[in-house]
Amino acid sequence: MSQHLHHDIVIIGAGAAGLTLALELANEHQVAILTKGDISEGSTLYAQGGVAAVLSEKDTIDSHVQDTIVAGAELGDEDAIRYTVEHSKESIDWLIDQGVPFTRYGDNEDYHLTKEGGHSHRRIIHAADATGLAISKTLVKNALAHPNIHFFPDRVAIDLITTQKLGLEGDNRVIGLYALNQDSEQVEVFHAHRIALATGGSSKVYLYTSNPDTASGDGIAMAWRAGCRVGNMEFNQFHPTCLYDAKAKTFLISEAVRGEGGRLLLPDGTRFMANFDERGELAPRDIVARAIDHEMKRLGVDHVLLDISHKDPEFIKEHFPTIYQRCLSYGHDMTQAAIPVVPAAHYTCGGVVVDQSGATDVKDLYAIGETSYTGLHGANRLASNSLLECIVYARSAARQILSDNAPRADYQIPDWDASKVTDSDEDVVITHNWHELRRFMWDYVGIVRTNKRLLRAKHRVDLLLSEIEEFYSNYRITADLLELRNLAVVADLIIQSAMARKESRGLHFTLDYPEKLENSGPTILKPRIRSSELANQAASQH
């Protein structure tokens, strides 16, 4: 028999978006936060650069809006962009009020603002070179201290429970979720009047990624299975400069290093970015990543170099203490020589379609942060707009939830039924499919694409989806199986979206359609859920 837990709000994920929403709601609601592992693990923890916001008198909202539109290859939603930027200062003020220790000018009370690729002004407020860590630690501390916020670590969300899945009449409404307790290995039922997906992106679908292991697209896949539209899944940002080192895997080297004068070099020491864009190293990430990818393939090399050693060593250590120490631990002294870098999957610009309050197509279901598609990023994310989006839309969702006093019914939710499954003695199937999926996504659906590569990927993902669903239906679930299931769904969404776009724009570059269309819009996919599938999803994992 499943354990049933009841809360007003359940938030899946404890990054900047999830924690902000929890803190904004907790004075009036009982809030549960589910995390896959440790309560602070997530992409926010590893964000280095900072938060983009209009904070200087020399800067303007219009300028930030225009920079975002340009970086997004004119595919962003201008209303969403303007809404986000107009709420940027109040979001920073909220973070400051929470106690986030942003860097100041020495003893001066003014906050230090840096500049990153694609920005026309210094507008990145930061906490040294570990802004995400500072935000995460502060918000986690505040959430732990609040009596109405309850953390449930080591839970892997399985699927959302909706009225439609239970065969109930009326609008499709979320009423709870099933989650695997990794400690007890039992499935728990979480009842809630509202659920928010703050699970981050899906960069783990690629072989090389700067993201933590949690970034497996869980929220996007669950929302899709629940009946939500997704948008712009073909736009996956590859961070151009991740440390290339076998021990480090792909440790991210912040955009701010290039913002403060870092130069990209070929192995022979030649600069090359000017050959691709007049902005050089400060061009938007998609241009820089493609330039590096081009040079690596042209020369047959595994990496290029990032050099900031021409700057004063003390300047480097002061501005990039975390990066400096981490590189040094792997034998790379960035004050003395160039360091090896390579692109890696970094950010999912698409996601679950939401409105200005973070609401999805399913009533009472919200998606915030990297899980969502707000229209802010268009075809490419402008550096440091991601953390801003987390705060702005989490607070917007909170305002919507707090203003909605309509009563919510309590529904009977069936126990998780695992009576027809057995323990697997062939987990090698999961391991094999896991590696195969990430490899063909990297090879066929990576930085540069072609029709032939996408078609190969589509054929393979269709087979994988069938194999995984058969395995899921017959064997007891594990965290690895659940992540693989979600990654396969997300991979399919990325491939479908990429195949639908007959142009090259922003992060989607295809050799078959190298030009940008004069008129283009977002790629929106709508799920087709048959009534028979809904019945099968309702009470068991079959």
C-alpha positions, 0 to 999 in steps of 0.5 A, a space after each residue: 500500500 502506498 504512503 499518501 502525503 497531502 500538501 497545498 503545493 508540491 514543487 519538484 526541484 529546488 533550484 532558484 525557481 523552485 525555492 523562490 516559489 516556495 518562499 513566496 508561497 509559504 506564509 499562506 500555504 503548506 509547501 512540499 519540495 521534492 528533490 532527486 538527491 541532496 536538497 541543494 543539487 541542481 543547475 543553479 548551484 553551478 551557475 557562475 556568471 551572474 544575473 542580468 538586470 537593468 541596475 545602472 543609470 547608463 543602462 536601459 530596459 529597451 537596451 536589455 530587451 533589444 540585446 535579448 531579441 538579437 541574441 534570440 535571433 529575433 524569435 523571442 516573444 517581445 512581450 515576454 522579454 519586456 515583462 522579464 526585463 521590466 521585473 529585473 530590478 525588483 527581482 534583484 532587490 528580492 534576492 538582496 532582501 533574502 541575503 544573497 551576498 552580491 559582489 561590491 566595489 571594494 568598500 564602496 556600497 555600489 554593486 559590481 556589474 560585469 559584461 558578458 557576450 551579447 550584452 551592450 552594457 555592464 548589467 550582470 550582478 554577481 557573487 564573485 564567480 559563484 553566483 549560483 552557489 550564493 543564491 542556492 545557499 541563501 535560498 536553501 537556508 531560508 527555506 529550511 528555516 520556514 516552518 511551512 516548507 517541507 523538503 523530501 530529498 531522494 525522491 524521483 518523480 514518476 508521473 503527474 496524476 490528472 483528472 483526465 488520467 483518472 477518467 474524470 469529467 471536466 477540464 484536465 487538472 493536476 491533482 497529485 503525482 507518484 514519486 519513487 522514494 529512493 531510500 525505501 524503494 517504495 512509490 509514494 503518492 503526493 496529493 496537492 492542489 497545485 504542482 510546479 515543475 522546476 526540474 531544470 533542463 534536459 542537457 543530460 540527453 547529450 553525451 557531453 554536458 556542463 549540467 549536473 546529473 539531475 538535468 534529465 528533462 523530467 519535468 518536460 517529459 511528465 508535462 508532455 505525458 500529462 497533455 501539455 504543449 512544448 515549444 522550441 525544443 530544437 534550441 539547445 545551447 552548447 556552452 562554448 567554453 567548458 574545461 577539457 580534462 578527463 578528470 574534470 569531465 566538463 567543468 564550465 568556464 564562465 562567459 565572464 572570463 571572455 567578458 574580462 578579456 579572455 581570448 580563444 586560440 587555436 592550438 598554435 596560439 592563433 586567435 580565430 573568432 574575428 573570422 566568424 563574428 566582428 564581436 569576436 569572443 563576445 559574440 553570442 554563445 551559439 556563434 562562438 560554439 559553432 566557431 569552435 566546433 568548426 575549427 575542431 573539425 577542420 583541424 581534427 583536434 579535441 579542443 581549443 584554448 582559452 587564454 586570460 594569462 595576459 591579465 594581472 594574476 591578482 585580477 584573475 584570482 580576485 575575479 575568478 577565485 572558484 574557476 582559478 582554484 578548480 582549474 589549478 586542481 586539475 593542473 591548469 594555471 590560468 594565470 600562467 597559460 591558456 587552458 583547454 576548452 570544448 563546447 558542451 550541452 548547457 541550456 534548454 531554451 525550449 520547454 513546457 509552454 506557459 503563460 506570463 504566470 508560469 501556468 501550463 495547459 493543465 489546470 493548476 500545473 505550473 512550470 518555471 525556470 529552465 523547464 518552461 518555455 516562456 518565449 524569453 530566449 527565442 532561438 538562443 539564450 542571452 548570457 545570465 538571463 536564465 537566473 533572471 527568468 527563474 526569479 521573475 516567473 517564480 514570483 509571477 506564479 506565486 502572485 497568481 496562486 496567491 490571488 486564486 482563492 477558488 476552492 479545490 476538491 480533494 480527489 481519491 488517488 489510487 495506490 501505485 500498482 506494481 503487482 504485475 511487475 518483477 525485478 529486472 535481471 537485465 539492467 544492462 539494457 538500461 545501461 546500453 540504451 542510456 549510452 546509445 541515446 546520449 551518443 546518437 543525440 551528440 552525433 546526429 542532433 548536436 551543434 550542426 545538423 542535417 536531414 540525414 542525421 535527424 532521420 537516423 536519430 528519429 528512427 533510433 529514438 522510436 525503437 528506443 521508446 518502444 524498448 523502454 516502454 516495454 521494460 517500464 511495463 514489465 519490471 520494477 522501476 528504478 531511478 535510472 529507468 525513470 531518467 532514461 524514460 524521460 530522456 528518450 521522450 525529450 530526445 524525441 521532442 528535440 528531434 521532432 522540433 529540429 526536423 520541423 524547422 526548415 532554416 538555420 536560426 540561433 542554436 539550430 544550425 542545419 547544413 540542408 537549410 543554412 539560411 534564415 527564413 524571413 518570417 519564422 515562429 516558435 516550434 510548438 508540439 502538441 501531445 496526442 493522448 488517446 483515451 486508452 492510454 489515459 486509462 492505462 496511466 491511471 492506476 499503474 505503471 503499465 
